[in-house]
C-alpha cells in the first residue's frame, strides 16, 4: 500500500477491515459456580451484628458477594437487645460480628470472611 494511502487512513482514523480470523468468537457458556444452592455445604449459620459496625459491614459485603442472604440468620444486637444478651450469655462477650457455625462462635471479620469464602465461594 502506498504511503499516501496509509497517511490518509491514519489521518481520517479509518480502521482497516479485520481479516476473518480476527472476528470475535462467541462467548463460552457460563459454568456453574460453587455458589449455586445445590453445591453449598449444609451449615447452620447465625450472624450477630449491627449495621453501623464497619467490621459487620465487611462481613455483610462477603455475604452479599456470595449471595448467602437466605442462608444466614441475622441477629442485630442494637435493634434487638435480647440478641446482645444472648450473645453475652453464649460467649461471655458482646463483640460483633460473631458468626455461629453449627453452634460454634467465630469472631473477627477477616476470619469470618475467609471462612465464608472458603466454604461458599
Buried (B, 14 or more C-beta within 10 A) or exposed (E): EEEEEEEEEEEEEEEEEEEEEEEEEEEEEEEEEEEEEEEBEEBEBBBBBBEEBEBBBBBBEBBEBBBBEEBBEBBBBBEEEEBBEBBEEBBEEBBBBBBBBEEEBBBBBEEBBBBBEEBBB
